[in-house]
Amino acid sequence: MSAPTRAELRFAVERFLPPAHSPAGRASVRKLGRGHIHGSYRVDAAGRSVFLQRLNEHVFPDLDAVTHNVELVAGTLAAARLRDHTRDRRRSALSPLRSDHDAWIERDPAGRAWRAFGFIDGAHGVALARRPSQAAAAARAFGLFFHDLAALDPARLRITIPDFHDTPARLAALDRAIERDVANRATSAAPEIAFATGRRALGARLMAALAAGRLPLRVAHNDAKVANVLFDDATGGALCVVDLDTVMPGLAAFDAGDLVRSMASLAAEDARDPSRVKLRPGVVDAVLRGWLAGAGRAVTPAERASLVSGALVITFEQGVRFLTDYLESDRYYKTTRPGQNLDRARVQFALLRALEADEDRLERVVESV
């Protein structure tokens, strides 16, 4: 996605910070590095700060659905924030802003879409949880997110990315990629293909439980990781969950599982040597305990019992996605060297093996909370 022109940026600033109150010519605009999908900016003018984004419609083509979900979820979270006097009311939830035309989305003269949120001051994001306490804080924020949205009917949300955490559907996509083998890479990935196809039962575990009615459909973030939590600059505590574009109907195990997957190891996602993948038991335990502490009584016994399975399934699914993309000539995940997506798949499968070896102990951790 190319950078906006000065005229396009000025248009967006004037729409969300109207000239009558804060002339765009006197606004301070700073590009933010956060996120890889949308273009993000901090705009300061006339004593106001706004988080401005130019949206990537290649990744999210149905902006009406995204906007509907973000507005609905942000409003529900804001109401929960007002009921809880222990939280920072100003900074514990994202606040979407309407433009001077009373719209959530504005299109510049080139047709590109923009939106804005109130800027959360005194906060920062982190790419990696270094300590169990930080992992626990991030997981608790996602547990609170689950708790605060527990009464929201997931049927009110729209699907923005079909089959996002449908692992059997991801395996079907892998099967098609193996059959087509458009880049003649299947031979080089034979061990990984055998690993993935041999774990179909694991891949079906969560969706089968949902279909059988053993797990309830919930509002899920679907991209749960420490990078999607803002932390207080002064205290280091977690403030709120951000990046709501992937919020859709899902399972509690999706988010809790993805938190475990994304924080379980310090190995690089694309490490060339998968033997470098080592589980951090203290961090994994902190994630499970933190998420359950935040979720509180909103989580059902069946959902509690599914959390460790969620870690295994989501880790497996991510490996399957990397492997599929490798076989399809790296169409989805950006690569900077040959074989990078295959290395990513190997790392996820190594992490899955480590989690499988620790599965019984992790179940006991959940039972102890």
Beta strands, then each sheet from edge to edge (+ up, - down):
strand 1: 28-32
strand 2: 39-45
strand 3: 48-54
strand 4: 96-97
strand 5: 106-107
strand 6: 113-118
strand 7: 123-124
strand 8: 218-220
strand 9: 229-232
strand 10: 238-241
strand 11: 248-250
sheet 1: 1+ 2- 3+ 6- 4+
sheet 2: 1+ 2- 3+ 6- 5+
sheet 3: 7+ 9- 10+
sheet 4: 8+ 11-
end
